[in-house]
Amino acid sequence: RVTLLELMMVKVSDKNSVTSEQMNVFVRHADFLAVCFQEKCGAVLKLTAAADAEDEEALVIIRLLDVLCEMTSNNSQLEHLQAFPGLLETAIDTLRLTHLAGKQAVNIFTATHAVTGQEEISHPAMGFKSHLIRLIGNLCYKNKENQDKV
């Protein structure tokens, strides 16, 4: 699943080679991806426990968030995802939970807390909070209704 999402990420981020037909396919798949993210985003919180650092479900959600961020960076998919019910609320709630989880344990979600001495910790969840903030920002871009929710 992670590999499939990585392939989608490459295709979505390459805006020059995407035809309008392919863009329509991405818009149709955006609903499915948003629902998957909403249902499973809590899996990332399991990564705060050291034993779950390689949890496959959490890795899928991290990559899924990357794809959603890239999709919301594209105007043709942005409006569709901005109107998607519950996506903004899920992203905000997940951001709150990751922030609390980072305060209660070693904060694996941000790069500033992951440096010990001279060595940097490379964790799959590194930057997860910044990607959530990017998604929230994209969903609020030129959308007064979503801005008011935030």
Disulfide bonds with the S-S distance in Angstrom:
none
